[in-house]
């Protein structure tokens, strides 16, 4: 627990440094996210290439045996998605994100057509590796360009705070498991703690980046949206924080389900005992997607 806490503090310090650098140019944060996307995409590619562990009964010995079914996915389509997604998102917003996804999927489709060794399952898994994580993570580029860092921080920061709250409260109070077949360590107490942590995290984002005005790239604030009514702003931040926490926990469960399906503990080892980059951002992906939807709804309603 001490090691996890120290690592969290170090990562938080690094994140605040990056946030401060965005006050000079929002491309700093975009560049970091793009590097993360490349590494995470390669980790997912490597994981599915290792394959799925299938247990079955041997006809002769009548004993359970394990076999590995590997997925023959194309790294070309994944790299194409990672390379094209930023410029297309920057110039064409969500249309660009769609174009990048379609270009990569069509590339995977063409490779599937002409490579007889690839099965339709391989193609389907290939489409999944394009969507997860690059396409979902790329929503950050669009939010950062159109609305600044506040919505991005709500998606990314709250996911981190919620995960920490769920871990500590679950470790201290959690007994009854909520989804033992998907994620054996998750408890009801941990999930409730994660949602409360998300609400608190939302308020902290408000206090640091709106009230205290920590230097970062800002073009939109919820204070302006609500005409400076402070109590309403705080409630809105807490509400969005709780929503982000729910989607963050869904993202974490999705990652656990995927890793169980393909028979791995972690996506990578770049962070040592903490796994790979993908293991750190898996819960963020869903909260980023949810925040992107929320911001588009707000934009459509108030014409920002």
N, C-alpha and C positions, 0 to 999 in steps of 0.2 A: 504494500500500500504506500509506503514511504517513497519507493522508487517511482511509482506511478504519479505521486503528487509532485515530486521534483521534476519529472519529465513534463508534466502539465504546466508547471510554472515556467520552465525554460521555453516551451512551445508558445505559451501566452506572450512572453517577452519578445520572442521573435516575431509573432503576429503583430504586436503593437508597433514594432520597428517598421514593418512593411506598411502598416496602416499610415504611419507618420510619413513615410516616403511617398505615399499616394497624394499627399497634399501638394507635392511638386508636379506629379503627373500620374494620372490614373492608369497609364500603361505599365507602371511598375507592378501593380497588383495583377493586371491581366497577364503580364509576362510570367509571374510566379504561378498563376493558375494554369497557364498553358504548359509549363514544365511539369506540374503535378499531373495534368491530363495525360501527357506522353508516358510518364512513368506508370501511372495507374492503368492505362490502356495496355501497356506491355505486361503488367502483372496479371491482368485478367486473361490476356492471350496465353500467357505461359500456364496459367491455372487450368484453362479448358484443354490445352494441349496435353496436359498430364492425364486428363481423362477422368471418367466416372468409375468409382469402385462398385462393382456389381457382385453381390453375394448370391450363390446358388448351391444346390445340392448335387454332388457328383453321383452319377448313376451307378458307378462300380463300387465306390467305397461308402456311399451313402453319408458322406461327411460334407459339411459346409465348406465351400471353397470361395475364394475371392478372385475376380478377374477385373482387369482395368480396360474400360472401353474408351479409347482416345477419340477426341474430336479433331478432325482435319480441317482447321480453320485457316483462312488466308490472312496473313499479317499485312499484305498490301492494302486491302480495303480498310483495315483499322488505321494504318498510318495515313492513308488518304483522308480519312475523316479527321484525324488529329491535325493534319497540315492545312486543310481547307476551312476548318470550322471557324477560326478566329477572323480571317479577313472577310469571310462571307457574313458572319454575325455582325461585324463592325459596320459594314456598308449596307446590309439588308435586314438587320435585326432578326426576327423570328422566321422570316422568309428565307434568309440566308442559312439559318440553322437547319431548316427543312431541306434546302438545296444540298447542303453538306451531307446530311444523312442519306438522301436519295442517291447522290453520286457514289457514296461508299457502298450502299446496298446494291446498286446496279453493278458496280465493279465486282462485288462478291458473287452476284448472280451470274455474270459472264464467266468468271473463273469456275463456278460450279458447273456451268453448261459444258465447258470444254475440258474439264478435268474429270475423267471417268472414275477416279479414285474417291472423289467426294460424294457423299450421300446427301440426301435432302436434310437430314438431321444436322450434318456438318454446316450446311448453308444456314439453317435456322439458328444454330449456335453462333455462327459468324455475324448474323444480323444483331443478335443479342450483345455481342462484344462491341459492336459499333454504338449501340444505344447506351450501353452501360460500361464505362462511365462517361465517355467523351461527350455525347450529345446532351446528357443531363447536366454535366458540369459546365458546359458552354453557356447555359442560361445566365451564369454569373457575368459573362462578358456583356450581355445585352442589358442586364440590370445596372451594371456599373456605368455603362455608357449613357443610358437614358436617365437614370435616377441617382447616380452617385453611390457612395459606399454604405449609406444607412440601411437600405434594404438588404444589401449583401451581408453586412455585419449581423443583421437579424437572423439571416439564414445560416451563416457559417458559425458565428459566435454562440448563438443560442443552442445550436446542435452540440457544441463542445461542452457548454455549461450543463445542459440537460443530461448528457452522457455521464459527466462527473457526478452530478447529483444522484442519478439513478444508481451509479456504482456504490457510492458511499452509503446512501440510505438503504439500498438493497443489501449491502454487506452487514449493516448494523441491525436492521429490522426485518429483512426479508426471510421468510420461511416457506410460504406457499408459492410454488412455481406457477407461472402463468402460461407458458408455452414450452413445457419440458421436452417435447419431441423436436422442436426447432432450435431453441436456445435454452439449455438446461439451467443456466445461471440466472435467468431473468425471473424476477418475482413480482408479485402484485405491488409490494411496497416500493420496489425499485422503479416500477413504471409510474406510480403516482408521484414519487419523489422526482422523477425526470420531468414530469409535466409542471410541477411546482417550481423546479429549478429553471425550466424554460421561461415561466412567467417572471421569475425574479431576474433572469438573464435579460429579458426584454427591458425591464426597468433600468438595469445597469447600463445597457446600451444607450438608453435615453439620457441617463445622468452623465455619462462620459462624453458622448458624441453630440448631443444636442444642448444640454444644460451647461456642461463644462467646456464644450466646444474643443475637444481634443482635435488637433489638426489632422484633417483627412480630406479626401475629395468628396464634397457634398454639393448636390444640385437640387435635392428634394429632402424635405423634413416633414414629419407628421405634425409638428407644431404649426407650420404654415398651413397644412391641410385643415387643421381644426381651429384655425384663427387664434392660436396662442392660448387656448383654454387648457391650462396645465393639468388639472385633474383628469380631463378627458384624454389628453395625450398619454398620461401615465397608464390609464386603464387600457387604452388601445395597444400600447407597447406590451403590457402584461398579457393581453388577450392574444396578440400575434405571437408572443413568446410561447404561450401554451400550445398554440396550433403548431408552431414550428417543432416543438418538443414531441408532439404526437407523431408528426411525419418523420422526425428523426428516429424515433423508436421503431417505426415501421421499416425505415431504411436499414436499421441495424438488424432487424429480424429477417429482412430480405437477404442481407449479406450472409447471415447464419444459415439460412435455407440453401443458398447457392453453394456455400462452402461444404455443407454436408452432402449436397448432391454430387459434387465433383470430388469429394473425398480429401479435402485439405483442411488444415487448421488455420493457416494464414495465407494471404495472397503473395507475400514476399518476405524478405528478411532484411531489407534496407534499413529498418529501424531497430534491428536486433530483436530483443524479446517482445517488442511491441508490434512485430510483423512488418508488413509493407505499407507503402503510401495508401494503397487502396483500403487497407484495414483501418486507417485513420479517417478516411473521408466517406466510407460507405454510408454512414448515417446522414452525412451532409447532403448527399445527392437528392434525396427525397425532399428535404426541407428547402433546398434551392429551387426545385421544381414547384413546390407549393408557394414559395414566396414570389416566384415569377408570375404565377397565376394571379395571386393577390394584387400585385402591382399593376398588372394589365387590367384587372377589374376596376381598380381605383382610377387608373388613367382614363378608362372609358367613361367612368361616371363623372369625373370632375375635369376632364379634358386637360391633363397635365402633360 
